[in-house]
Amino acid sequence: MAVTFTDLDLDELHAYRPQLAEPADLDGFWERTLSEARAAGAAPRLVPVERPVRALELVDLTFSGFGGEPVRAWLTRPRDAGPHPVVVEFVGYGGGRGLPGEKLAWASAGYAHILMDTRGQGGGWSIGETPDPHGSDPSAPGFMTRGILNPETYYYRRLFTDAVRLIDTVSEIPGLDAERIAVTGTSQGGGVAIAAAALATGVRAVMPDVPFLCDFPRAIVRTPSAPFTEITRFLSVHRDAYDAVLHTLSHIDGAILARRITAPALFSVGLMDEVVLPSGVFAAYHALASEDRELTVYTYNGHEGGAMHHWQRQVEWLDERFGMPGA
């Protein structure tokens, strides 16, 4: 693996706390967005899936996301009556929820696992089935600049709203313990997990793994690899759009939204990561309002982070906080 060191060293990362400007309308923007989505919502639809998974219960879940629009997810859980603590997982950039049965680890550990589809994505490396029925002004290829000139039209406003509405939906599904909800995800999924923990009611633990979508002012000028470079490319053409773009991004920046998180938090970072610079992860981690927080550092890893090694740490950590047997 070729590595170009472009970020801060570890001592600097531990001290890194960027002074990111928070938009004056941030809370009102999200309160209005979520209120409108809730008003447009419908009851979730659950369809049992009999194959190929038999040892666990697998359900095709459809719930109401942004604007009441239908969003797909897989619900996988043990077959006993429960109620089961819940791990809601969000997917990395370009991927969708995949095929039934692709992700069984959390359910095998005794949790109800909900894997949310990512609207409009799912053509990069895993299958998606949720459209994003919204157009965009001119944008660079990818999802990062769709509607980026205005917070109202930005793609991630819709995606973050989907995530919060999925947390809302947990209380409507029998057999799920709405008092024990954790959110997690890797890369883009980690960034969405931060947003969900900041904006939703009822998240009791957050586990972002090498989280994306944090500390945009630094990331878009320092990160050598996509997808942050989609924004760089857009600004190289739209030379007068910098202020509008940064204003939009301040509404979804994980290093700003993390200030609203008080739940226990377990983060991870790879110090050789050239997709999500370590400084962005540290910026979001340092912004947390959580008293119970931990950052696992993988010194010799890139964007793959700790992979299954870190998942084992997540299970141990979450078992302790949710009182699972054997914790």
C-alpha positions in Angstrom: 0.0 0.0 0.0 1.6 3.3 -1.1 1.3 5.9 1.6 1.7 9.7 1.3 1.7 11.4 4.7 -0.5 14.5 4.2 -1.9 15.0 7.7 -0.8 15.9 11.2 1.3 13.7 13.4 -0.2 12.0 16.4 0.7 14.6 19.0 -0.8 17.3 16.8 -3.9 15.2 16.2 -4.5 14.9 20.0 -4.4 18.7 20.2 -6.4 19.4 17.0 -9.6 21.3 17.7 -10.5 23.5 14.7 -12.7 26.5 15.3 -15.5 25.6 12.9 -18.1 28.3 12.5 -21.6 27.0 13.3 -24.4 28.5 11.1 -26.9 30.6 13.1 -29.8 28.6 11.8 -28.4 25.1 12.3 -30.8 23.9 15.0 -33.8 25.5 13.4 -32.9 24.1 10.0 -32.8 20.6 11.3 -35.9 20.9 13.6 -37.9 22.2 10.6 -36.6 19.5 8.2 -37.3 16.7 10.7 -40.7 18.0 11.6 -41.7 18.1 8.0 -40.5 14.6 7.4 -42.3 13.2 10.4 -45.6 14.9 9.4 -45.3 13.2 6.0 -44.5 9.8 7.4 -46.5 6.5 7.1 -46.4 3.3 9.1 -43.4 1.1 8.3 -43.9 -2.0 6.2 -42.3 -5.3 7.3 -42.1 -8.3 4.9 -40.5 -11.5 6.2 -37.7 -13.0 4.0 -37.5 -16.8 4.3 -34.4 -17.4 2.3 -31.4 -17.7 2.3 -31.1 -17.0 6.1 -32.9 -19.5 8.3 -31.2 -19.4 11.7 -32.0 -15.7 12.1 -35.2 -13.7 11.4 -34.7 -11.5 8.3 -37.2 -8.8 7.4 -37.4 -6.4 4.4 -38.2 -3.1 6.0 -39.6 0.0 4.3 -39.9 3.2 6.3 -40.6 6.8 5.6 -37.6 9.1 5.2 -37.1 12.6 3.9 -40.4 14.1 2.7 -42.2 10.8 3.6 -40.4 9.1 0.8 -40.0 5.3 1.1 -36.5 4.0 2.2 -35.5 0.4 2.3 -33.6 -1.5 5.0 -32.8 -5.0 6.2 -33.8 -6.0 9.7 -32.0 -9.1 11.0 -32.5 -10.3 14.5 -32.4 -13.5 16.7 -35.6 -15.6 16.5 -36.5 -15.4 20.2 -39.2 -12.9 21.3 -36.8 -10.2 22.6 -37.0 -7.3 23.0 -33.6 -7.0 21.4 -31.2 -4.1 21.7 -30.8 -2.4 18.3 -27.8 -1.6 16.2 -28.7 0.7 13.3 -25.9 0.7 10.6 -25.4 3.1 7.7 -23.5 2.2 4.6 -20.2 3.5 3.1 -20.0 5.8 0.1 -21.4 4.4 -3.2 -23.0 1.3 -1.5 -26.5 0.2 -0.7 -28.0 -2.3 1.7 -26.8 -5.2 -0.4 -28.5 -8.6 -0.8 -30.4 -10.3 2.0 -28.1 -12.0 4.4 -24.9 -10.2 3.5 -24.4 -8.8 7.0 -25.2 -11.1 9.9 -22.6 -10.3 12.5 -24.6 -8.1 14.8 -27.6 -10.4 14.8 -25.3 -13.3 15.6 -24.1 -11.4 18.6 -27.7 -11.1 19.9 -28.6 -7.7 18.6 -31.4 -6.6 16.2 -29.5 -5.2 13.3 -31.0 -2.7 10.9 -29.0 -1.9 7.8 -30.3 1.2 6.0 -30.2 1.6 2.3 -28.6 4.8 1.0 -30.9 6.8 -1.3 -29.6 7.1 -4.8 -26.5 5.1 -4.1 -25.9 1.3 -4.4 -24.2 1.2 -7.8 -20.6 1.3 -6.7 -19.9 -1.8 -4.7 -23.1 -3.2 -3.1 -26.7 -3.1 -4.3 -29.1 -0.4 -3.4 -32.9 -0.2 -4.0 -33.9 3.2 -2.7 -34.1 6.0 -5.4 -33.4 9.7 -4.6 -36.2 11.4 -6.6 -34.7 14.8 -6.4 -32.8 16.7 -9.1 -29.8 18.9 -8.7 -28.2 22.0 -10.1 -24.9 21.3 -11.9 -22.7 19.1 -9.9 -19.5 17.1 -10.1 -19.8 13.3 -10.7 -20.7 11.5 -7.5 -23.0 12.6 -4.6 -20.9 15.2 -2.7 -22.0 18.2 -4.8 -25.6 17.5 -5.5 -27.5 20.6 -4.5 -24.5 21.9 -2.7 -25.1 25.6 -3.3 -28.0 25.6 -0.8 -28.6 23.6 2.5 -32.2 23.1 1.5 -31.3 21.2 -1.7 -28.2 19.4 -0.5 -28.1 15.6 -0.9 -27.0 15.0 2.6 -29.9 16.9 4.1 -32.1 14.1 2.7 -29.8 11.2 3.7 -29.4 12.5 7.3 -33.2 12.9 7.5 -33.6 9.3 6.4 -31.3 8.2 9.2 -33.2 10.1 11.9 -36.5 8.8 10.7 -35.2 5.2 10.9 -34.3 5.8 14.6 -37.9 7.1 15.0 -39.2 3.9 13.4 -37.5 1.6 15.8 -40.2 2.3 18.5 -42.9 1.2 16.0 -41.5 -2.3 15.4 -42.5 -5.0 17.9 -39.6 -6.9 19.6 -37.1 -4.0 19.4 -35.9 -2.3 22.6 -36.2 1.5 21.8 -34.3 2.2 25.1 -31.2 0.5 23.7 -30.4 1.9 20.3 -26.9 2.2 19.0 -25.8 3.7 15.6 -22.7 2.7 13.6 -21.2 2.8 10.2 -17.9 2.9 8.3 -16.7 5.9 6.3 -19.8 7.7 5.0 -21.8 5.4 7.3 -19.8 6.7 10.2 -20.5 10.3 9.2 -24.2 9.4 9.0 -24.0 7.7 12.4 -22.6 11.0 13.9 -25.5 12.9 12.4 -28.1 10.5 13.6 -26.7 10.5 17.1 -26.7 14.3 17.1 -30.2 14.9 15.6 -32.3 11.9 16.7 -34.0 11.3 20.0 -33.2 8.0 21.7 -29.7 7.1 20.5 -27.9 5.5 23.5 -24.5 4.8 21.9 -22.6 5.8 18.7 -19.8 3.9 17.1 -18.5 5.7 14.0 -15.7 3.8 12.2 -13.2 6.0 10.3 -16.0 8.5 9.8 -16.3 10.6 6.7 -18.1 14.1 6.3 -16.1 15.8 9.1 -14.1 19.1 9.1 -14.8 20.1 5.5 -12.7 23.3 5.4 -9.5 21.3 5.9 -10.6 18.1 4.2 -11.4 19.6 0.8 -8.0 21.2 0.5 -5.9 18.5 2.1 -7.4 15.1 1.2 -5.7 13.5 -1.8 -8.4 10.9 -2.6 -12.1 10.9 -3.5 -14.8 11.5 -2.5 -13.7 14.8 -0.8 -12.0 15.7 -4.1 -15.5 15.9 -5.8 -16.0 19.2 -3.9 -12.5 20.3 -4.9 -13.2 19.6 -8.5 -16.5 21.4 -8.3 -14.9 24.5 -6.8 -12.2 24.5 -9.4 -14.9 25.1 -12.0 -17.4 27.2 -9.8 -14.7 29.6 -8.6 -17.1 32.0 -7.0 -19.1 29.4 -5.1 -16.7 28.8 -2.1 -18.7 30.7 0.5 -22.0 29.2 -0.5 -20.5 25.7 -0.5 -18.9 26.1 2.9 -22.2 27.5 4.3 -24.1 24.4 3.1 -21.4 22.0 4.4 -21.5 23.6 7.8 -25.1 22.3 8.2 -23.9 18.6 7.9 -20.3 18.7 9.1 -19.8 15.9 11.7 -17.2 18.0 13.6 -20.0 20.6 14.2 -22.9 18.2 14.8 -20.9 16.1 17.2 -21.2 19.0 19.7 -24.8 17.8 20.2 -23.9 14.2 21.1 -24.0 13.2 24.8 -24.4 9.4 24.3 -21.4 7.1 24.9 -19.1 7.1 21.8 -16.5 4.7 20.4 -14.7 6.1 17.4 -11.9 4.6 15.3 -9.2 6.2 13.0 -6.5 4.9 10.7 -3.5 7.1 10.8 -2.5 6.2 7.2 -6.0 7.0 5.8 -5.9 9.1 2.6 -9.7 8.9 2.1 -10.7 10.3 5.5 -7.8 12.3 7.0 -7.2 11.5 10.6 -7.6 15.2 11.5 -11.3 15.0 10.5 -11.9 12.1 12.8 -10.1 13.8 15.7 -12.0 17.0 15.1 -15.3 15.3 15.4 -14.2 13.2 18.4 -12.9 16.3 20.3 -16.2 18.1 19.6 -18.3 15.4 21.4 -20.2 16.4 24.5 -20.1 12.8 25.7 -18.4 12.0 29.0 -18.0 8.3 28.1 -16.0 8.3 24.9 -13.1 6.4 23.4 -11.0 6.7 20.2 -9.2 3.6 19.0 -6.2 4.4 16.9 -5.0 2.0 14.2 -1.5 3.4 13.5 -0.6 1.2 10.5 -3.9 1.1 8.8 -5.6 3.3 6.1 -9.2 3.6 5.3 -9.8 0.0 6.1 -9.3 0.9 9.8 -9.6 -2.0 12.2 -12.1 -4.1 10.1 -13.3 -7.2 12.0 -10.7 -6.6 14.7 -12.5 -3.3 15.5 -15.9 -5.0 15.2 -15.0 -7.3 18.0 -14.0 -4.3 20.1 -17.4 -2.7 19.3 -19.3 -5.7 20.5 -17.3 -5.8 23.8 -17.8 -2.1 24.3 -21.5 -2.1 23.5 -22.2 -5.2 25.5 -20.9 -3.4 28.6 -23.1 -0.4 28.0 -26.3 -2.3 27.1 -25.9 -5.0 29.8 -25.7 -7.9 27.4 -25.2 -11.4 28.9 -21.5 -12.1 29.6 -20.5 -8.5 29.5 
